[in-house]
Every structure is written in C-alpha cells, then in structure tokens.
Amino acid sequence: MSILEDTDAAAVAAAFVDARRAAGSPAMDMVMTMVIVVPEDVAEDALHAARDASKEHPSRRLGVILGSKRGPSRIDADIKAGSGTTGERALMRLTGEVVEHPESVVLPLLLPDSPVVVWWPTAAPEDPASDPLGRLGSRRITDAAQAPRARSKALLTQCHSYAPGNTDLAWTRITPWRALLATAMDDVEEKVRAISVSAEHVSPSADLLGAWLTDRLKAPVTRKRSRGPGITEVVLTTRSGDIRVSRKDGRLATLSVPGQPDRPVALRRRGIVELLTEELRRLDPDDVYAATVRRLRRDAARSQGAG
C-alpha cells in the first residue's frame, strides 16, 4: 500500500502504476471504474464490499471522502493494487476548496473507454445524475435503506430526480420477490383484484414492490406494518382465493396458490456484496425500475393530494 499526503490526481495515477509494477501485475484487465462516495466511518467497509462485488468485474475502485470545505485544498490518498486485491483501489480524503469540485480529482483517474459506476453507500445527493461525481457515471447506485434519516423520503427524493442509469439497492433487494411472484402469477389466469404488502414500518423495498405490483397488475395496493425483518408477506387477492407469499424469518418463505399445496421457497435476505454484484452485471438503464419509479411517484402525489 502507498500512502500519499497532500497530493494530486497525477501522483495518485503514478502510484497506481508503481503499485502494479511492485505486485508484478502491469496489466490488471480491469473492465470498469467504481467511484464510492462515502463518509469516513464506513469507508473501509464500503471498499471491502466493492472489492468483493467486483470479483466478477475487475475494477479500479476510487473511494472518495468529502471532508470539511474550510481551509486550503488538500488530498490524501491510500493506494493498493495486486497482492490480495482484485483490480486496484484508492481511498482519497478531500478537504478544503477541492471538496466543491471532486470531479477534478476523480476524472483523470477513470479508466479510458470503460463504464463508470458511482455508488453512495449511505447518504446520496438529491439528484445523483446532476451531482459533480454522479455526472461521471453511466450507472448511479443509491441506497435509500441506508440513508441516515427519513428513509421513505429518501426513496421518494430519488424517484423525483430519476434519470436513466439511476438505481437504488432497495429495488435490487426485491429481485427474488419479483421473480417468485411473477412465477406464481403464471399459474393463475384470473385477474388480481387487490394487493397487500406487509413489511417493517419503514421499508423502501416494500414501497417499490407495491408500486411494481400495482403497475403490473393494475390493482390497488394496501401497505401493512409488520415486525419484519424486511418484507414479511405479499397477498394477491383473486376471485378464487389468495396467492400468498409469507416470509417470517427473512430466510424461508411459504408460497400458497389456490388449488395447489403450499410449498416452501428459499427467499433469504441478501447482503450488500450480493446486491452490488447483481447491479454490476447490468450497466444499461433499467426500464422496469423506471416504470416503477413513475408509478410510486404518481401514487405518492395522489396520496398527498387526498390528504
């Protein structure tokens, strides 16, 4: 590892080259750049998650800590490449005036002719696509469930500022739920008349799942509160009975379909590494997410109007 104090982007780039040579790996076969915008207290955990998620997609990982804007501009960096890490990484701490222009530091370090993914593990800007670092990305990943406060509002904020290339890990978390419910619906020809989603009081994923189901099935959704963990039950009401997915422990669910025996289904909650890995497999805009965001935004506006 190289530690650079009061440095600049050119020195960081040179340190990457030196680290690769020292590790005997002049060519790293990296396929993308990940920019991780993160507070100091979770920076190492986020970089470790990004490292593990990028095993399928070797990358240059650039952690960016935006410190105080006071005082003279300063950049400190820890650089690591080869020898126990996939691709290469730098954790850069910015203070002073440069905090207002972090893209000036990151832009020279992006791999040429390859995708750029920007990830905010905790607090995210209100409009990621217009953020100075967000503008560098073809894919922008937020996580409303990890927002420091007002997580439901954090999701709606992301919905209102949606741009192609945006996604939220609250959406990624419900991929297994969507797959299971879609499969269950394939076995039922009747129209769904009502939908209920039970989850913890604050669950951005439950909000998105309800919006997706409403958009797909054109039926009203009721949001119910449970003790969790996460989403605990989805019920689709038809004339012949209820299609029900019930998951009480966050690991194993029971699928009930009218006229069929109940069956257990693995539906465990996934960690950040698995969620990131899924997102890195798809770097084009997600049209289904875009439609769900529009639905959630409309439903929220309608609810506020009724209130």
C-alpha positions in Angstrom: 0.0 0.0 0.0 1.2 3.5 -0.8 0.2 6.5 1.4 0.3 9.9 -0.2 -0.2 13.1 1.8 -1.2 16.5 0.3 -1.1 15.0 -3.2 -2.9 15.4 -6.5 -4.5 13.2 -9.2 -1.3 12.9 -11.2 0.5 11.5 -8.2 -2.3 9.0 -7.5 -2.2 7.8 -11.1 1.6 7.3 -10.9 1.2 5.4 -7.6 -1.2 3.0 -9.3 1.4 2.3 -11.9 4.1 1.8 -9.2 1.8 -0.5 -7.2 1.1 -2.7 -10.2 4.8 -3.0 -11.0 5.6 -3.8 -7.4 3.0 -6.5 -7.4 4.2 -7.9 -10.8 0.9 -7.1 -12.4 1.4 -4.4 -15.1 -1.9 -5.4 -16.8 -4.9 -5.7 -14.5 -7.6 -6.5 -17.1 -9.9 -4.0 -15.4 -13.3 -3.5 -17.1 -14.8 -0.6 -15.2 -14.2 2.2 -12.7 -16.2 2.3 -9.4 -16.4 5.6 -7.6 -17.6 5.1 -4.0 -18.7 8.4 -2.3 -18.6 7.5 1.4 -18.2 9.0 4.9 -15.1 8.2 6.8 -16.7 5.9 9.4 -17.9 3.4 6.8 -15.3 3.9 4.1 -13.3 0.7 4.7 -16.4 -1.5 4.9 -17.7 0.0 1.7 -14.4 -0.5 -0.2 -14.3 -4.1 1.0 -17.8 -4.7 -0.2 -16.9 -3.1 -3.6 -13.8 -5.3 -3.8 -15.8 -8.5 -3.2 -18.6 -7.4 -5.6 -16.1 -6.7 -8.3 -14.5 -10.2 -8.4 -16.7 -10.9 -11.4 -15.8 -7.5 -12.8 -12.2 -6.4 -12.0 -12.3 -2.7 -11.5 -10.5 0.4 -10.4 -12.2 1.5 -7.1 -12.0 5.1 -6.1 -13.2 5.8 -2.6 -13.9 9.5 -2.1 -14.4 11.0 1.4 -15.7 14.6 1.2 -14.4 16.4 4.3 -14.6 19.9 5.5 -14.7 22.7 2.9 -12.8 25.0 5.2 -9.1 25.7 4.8 -6.7 25.1 1.8 -7.3 22.3 -0.7 -5.8 19.0 0.3 -5.9 15.4 -1.0 -4.6 12.5 1.0 -4.7 9.0 -0.6 -4.2 5.3 0.3 -3.4 3.2 -2.8 -3.4 -0.5 -3.2 -3.0 -2.8 -6.2 -2.3 -6.5 -6.8 -1.4 -8.8 -3.9 -4.7 -9.7 -2.3 -7.0 -7.3 -4.1 -9.0 -7.6 -7.3 -8.1 -4.7 -9.7 -6.9 -1.7 -7.7 -8.2 0.8 -5.2 -7.6 4.3 -3.8 -9.2 5.9 -0.8 -8.9 9.6 -1.2 -9.8 12.2 1.5 -10.6 15.6 0.2 -10.7 18.8 2.3 -10.9 22.5 1.5 -12.0 24.1 -1.7 -11.4 20.8 -3.7 -14.5 19.4 -1.9 -16.6 21.7 -4.1 -15.0 20.1 -7.2 -14.3 16.5 -6.5 -14.7 15.6 -10.2 -11.4 17.4 -10.9 -9.7 14.8 -8.8 -11.6 11.7 -10.0 -11.9 12.4 -13.7 -8.1 11.9 -14.5 -8.3 8.6 -12.7 -11.1 7.0 -14.7 -10.2 4.0 -16.8 -10.4 5.0 -20.5 -13.2 3.6 -22.7 -14.9 1.7 -19.9 -18.1 2.1 -17.8 -18.1 4.2 -14.7 -20.4 3.3 -11.7 -20.9 5.7 -8.9 -22.1 4.3 -5.6 -23.3 6.2 -2.5 -23.5 3.6 0.3 -25.2 5.9 2.8 -26.4 9.5 2.2 -26.9 10.3 -1.5 -27.4 13.6 -3.3 -31.0 14.6 -4.1 -30.2 14.4 -7.8 -27.4 11.9 -8.5 -27.4 12.5 -12.2 -26.6 16.2 -11.7 -24.1 15.6 -8.9 -20.5 16.5 -9.9 -19.4 12.9 -9.4 -22.7 11.4 -10.5 -22.3 13.1 -13.9 -19.2 10.9 -14.4 -21.2 7.7 -14.2 -23.2 5.7 -16.7 -24.7 3.9 -13.7 -25.5 5.6 -10.4 -26.4 3.4 -7.3 -28.0 4.8 -4.2 -29.5 3.0 -1.2 -32.5 4.6 0.5 -32.5 1.9 3.2 -29.1 3.2 4.4 -30.0 6.9 4.4 -29.0 8.4 7.8 -32.6 9.7 8.3 -36.0 9.8 6.6 -35.5 6.6 4.5 -39.0 6.7 2.9 -38.5 10.3 2.0 -35.0 9.4 0.7 -36.6 6.9 -1.8 -39.2 9.5 -3.0 -36.4 12.0 -3.5 -34.6 9.5 -5.7 -37.9 8.9 -7.6 -38.5 12.6 -8.3 -34.9 13.0 -9.6 -34.8 9.7 -11.6 -32.7 9.7 -14.7 -31.7 6.8 -17.0 -28.8 5.0 -15.3 -30.1 5.6 -11.8 -31.0 2.7 -9.5 -31.4 2.0 -5.8 -30.4 -1.1 -3.8 -33.9 -1.0 -2.3 -35.0 -2.1 -5.8 -32.3 -4.7 -6.1 -33.3 -6.3 -2.8 -36.7 -7.3 -4.2 -35.4 -9.1 -7.3 -36.2 -12.6 -5.7 -39.6 -11.4 -4.6 -40.5 -10.2 -8.1 -39.2 -13.4 -9.7 -41.3 -15.6 -7.3 -44.5 -13.5 -7.7 -44.2 -13.4 -11.4 -43.8 -17.2 -11.5 -46.8 -17.6 -9.2 -48.9 -15.4 -11.4 -48.1 -17.5 -14.5 -50.1 -20.4 -12.9 -53.2 -18.2 -12.3 -55.3 -16.9 -15.1 -57.7 -14.8 -13.0 -57.4 -11.1 -12.5 -55.9 -9.8 -9.3 -58.4 -7.6 -7.5 -56.3 -6.3 -4.6 -52.7 -6.4 -3.3 -51.3 -6.2 0.2 -47.6 -5.9 1.2 -46.6 -6.4 4.8 -43.2 -5.1 6.0 -41.4 -3.1 8.6 -42.9 0.4 9.1 -40.0 1.9 7.1 -39.1 -0.2 4.1 -38.2 1.4 0.8 -38.2 -2.0 -0.8 -41.8 -2.7 0.3 -42.8 0.7 -1.2 -41.1 -0.3 -4.5 -42.6 -3.8 -4.5 -46.1 -2.4 -4.0 -45.6 0.1 -6.8 -44.3 -2.6 -9.2 -47.2 -4.9 -8.4 -49.7 -2.1 -8.9 -48.1 -1.1 -12.2 -48.0 -4.7 -13.5 -51.4 -5.9 -12.2 -53.5 -2.7 -12.3 -54.9 -3.4 -8.8 -54.9 -1.3 -5.7 -52.3 -1.9 -3.1 -52.5 -1.8 0.7 -49.3 -1.3 2.8 -49.4 -3.2 6.1 -47.0 -2.9 9.0 -45.2 -6.0 10.5 -42.3 -6.6 12.8 -40.1 -7.6 9.9 -37.4 -8.4 9.1 -37.9 -6.5 5.9 -40.9 -7.7 3.8 -42.8 -10.4 5.5 -45.8 -11.1 3.3 -47.4 -10.3 0.0 -51.0 -11.3 -0.8 -52.6 -11.1 -4.2 -56.4 -11.4 -4.0 -58.3 -13.1 -6.8 -61.9 -14.4 -7.1 -60.7 -18.0 -6.5 -58.6 -17.1 -3.4 -55.4 -15.5 -2.3 -51.9 -16.0 -3.8 -49.8 -15.6 -0.7 -46.0 -15.4 -0.1 -45.2 -15.4 3.6 -41.7 -15.0 5.0 -41.4 -14.6 8.7 -37.7 -15.2 9.4 -36.0 -13.4 6.4 -34.8 -16.8 5.0 -37.6 -19.2 4.1 -40.9 -18.4 2.6 -44.2 -20.3 2.0 -45.9 -19.9 -1.3 -49.7 -20.5 -1.3 -51.6 -20.7 -4.6 -55.4 -21.6 -4.8 -55.9 -25.2 -5.7 -52.2 -26.2 -5.1 -50.4 -27.4 -2.0 -48.3 -24.9 -0.1 -44.6 -25.2 -0.8 -41.5 -23.8 0.9 -39.3 -21.4 -1.2 -35.8 -20.1 -0.3 -36.1 -16.3 -0.1 -33.3 -15.1 2.1 -32.3 -11.5 2.6 -29.1 -10.7 0.8 -26.1 -8.7 1.8 -24.6 -5.6 0.2 -22.0 -7.7 -1.7 -24.6 -9.8 -3.5 -26.7 -6.7 -4.2 -23.8 -4.8 -5.7 -22.7 -7.9 -7.7 -26.2 -8.0 -9.3 -26.1 -4.4 -10.2 -22.6 -4.6 -11.8 -23.9 -7.3 -14.1 -26.3 -4.8 -15.7 -24.9 -1.4 -16.8 -27.7 -0.4 -19.1 -30.7 1.6 -17.8 -33.4 -0.5 -16.1 -36.7 0.2 -17.9 -38.8 -1.8 -15.3 -37.3 0.2 -12.5 -38.1 3.5 -14.4 -41.7 2.5 -14.8 -41.9 1.5 -11.1 -40.4 4.8 -10.0 -43.0 6.7 -12.1 -45.8 4.7 -10.5 -44.5 5.3 -7.0 -44.2 9.0 -7.7 -47.7 9.2 -9.0 -49.2 7.3 -6.1 -47.3 9.4 -3.6 -48.6 12.6 -5.3 -52.2 11.2 -5.3 -51.9 10.3 -1.6 -50.6 13.7 -0.6 -53.4 15.3 -2.6 -56.0 13.2 -0.9 -54.5 14.2 2.5 
